[in-house]
Amino acid sequence: IGGLGLVAGKAAGKFINTTCNYHPSQVPQKTTLYANDGKTVIATLFSQDRVPVPLSQVPKALQEALIATEDRRFYKHHGVDLRGLIRSAISTGSGDTQGGSTLTMQLVKQVRYYQAGDNKKKQEAAIAVNLTRKMEDAKCALYIEGTLKESKNDILDDYLNIAFFGEHSYGIQTAAQTYFHKPASQLTLGESALLVGL
């Protein structure tokens, strides 16, 4: 118990001294080139195949499945789930790697990764599995929900449009098209569960 208290105390001290350097920005999207008539598509260019979609077009079952899988206390915390974070800090400190990240913290991680552009060093730092990165994500999650007053729906919307679903699919709309050849709004419960699993 004393050892756990020491680890938790060190983590708390580190958290207090951590600063947030989060800057929200647009994630990469497609660019469409048209012919002189303004209607004929010549080419679509992108580094990430993504089509943003409002949360209102994402089935409620998919939203609930995502929350149940990734962040069960999403509507109860203010960006950081202290129980999960302390568990993660203790496990990571002993060499194990566990989650503990809320959806808001995962959003911070993804935004930072995309902001790194092609800079491999910054990309690796944005997704590094270590306590320092988790503490930065936690501080920024508190900033997003506390200072910026982002709503839970805005965070969920941002997360679903930034997340990678495999097969070059970024965001829920592109994932729905890639795997099921339909818009996200038409996903069934089973299809929603599969995409959340990805």
Disulfide bonds with the S-S distance in Angstrom:
Cys20-Cys140 2.33
